[in-house]
Amino acid sequence: MLAQHRQTRHAERFIGPLFALPAVALVGTFIAYPLGSLVYHSFTRWDGLRSPVWIGLHNYRTLFSDPLFGTALRNNLLFAISVPIVVCGSLVLAYLIHEEVFGWRVFRSLFFLPAVFSIVVVGILTNVTLQDNGPLNTVLRWVGLGFLTSNWLASASGAIPMITVAVIWANFGYTVLIYLAGMSTIDPQLAEAARVDGAGPWRILFRVYVPNMRRVLELALVINTIVAFASMLTYVYTITAGGPGFSTFSTEYLIYSTAFTFDQLGYASAMGVILTLILLAFGILQIRVLTRGAE
């Protein structure tokens, strides 16, 4: 009996690692190995065809003196203006939909529609809409506001805000969906009790829902920050293709161009490492701020 018990306990020790093995294999194959390869090739001169040549910190020294990388990083920071707008605006919209205010079905359809489209479709629609003879300028002329028409994508000062608007529109619906899922997990009796005590709608939102949705807010903030820094390639490619000139390059669009247009995969890898560190730093900072607020 004792021997059988020992055999059972011995077998149980291997059950946990056995069930974890597929997840470990997936993480190692699709995250750990590519990340290690990225770091290694960032210290090399490599065109993707010939064997990489070790050059130490040369790529990083070149990178930090590269004005184009500085421009791309600055553009990402400008695109990041979309983060607080999406995170805060979609919270209010989700609350209005959750409370089923007048017209909530229209709001839900209008803002969730871009989430159904691919980013390519959103980018192409934005590009077509903002052409000099596109729908936006046509409508402005038709209503007598022709003085407001502009060649929106002809300069960085016009193109970057328009790309940011496209990002906001494309990510609003998905973030609303995250918030609605979070609100559905909160006991409705909490809001009802606050309502009985005389709390208005906005007080209920910020005193009942928001404190109980810390993790959901954290998720929305991290996801939209990642979008602003690591998911801009398709937006930039389809709306401006980095133009005019190089003025609307994002960091990842620069990485893409460096790697596959100029065949400098080692240099592009160094950019990828820096971008990964930036995202990691932003993620840790956001989580700590929200965790401290929860305490």
Number of C-alpha atoms within 10 A of each C-alpha: 6 7 7 9 10 11 11 11 10 11 11 12 10 10 11 10 11 12 10 10 12 11 11 13 12 11 13 13 12 10 12 14 12 13 16 11 12 19 17 17 24 28 21 23 22 22 17 14 8 8 10 17 13 15 14 14 13 15 20 18 11 13 18 12 10 11 11 17 19 15 18 22 19 16 20 24 15 15 24 20 16 24 23 14 13 24 25 17 15 25 24 16 21 26 21 18 19 15 11 11 11 10 10 17 11 11 17 17 11 12 18 20 15 21 17 12 11 11 21 15 15 21 22 17 14 21 21 14 16 22 17 16 13 14 13 18 21 17 13 15 14 10 8 9 12 13 9 9 16 16 14 20 22 15 15 20 12 13 24 23 17 19 24 21 15 21 26 25 20 23 23 26 25 20 28 26 17 17 26 19 14 19 19 10 10 14 12 12 9 13 19 13 13 16 14 10 9 11 15 11 15 12 14 19 17 11 14 18 22 17 13 17 17 17 16 18 22 18 19 23 22 20 16 23 25 18 19 25 22 18 18 22 22 18 25 22 18 19 25 25 16 22 17 14 12 15 18 28 30 32 27 23 22 24 24 18 17 18 19 14 11 11 16 19 26 27 24 26 27 26 24 22 18 16 18 15 12 12 18 13 11 15 18 11 12 17 18 13 11 15 13 9 10 12 5
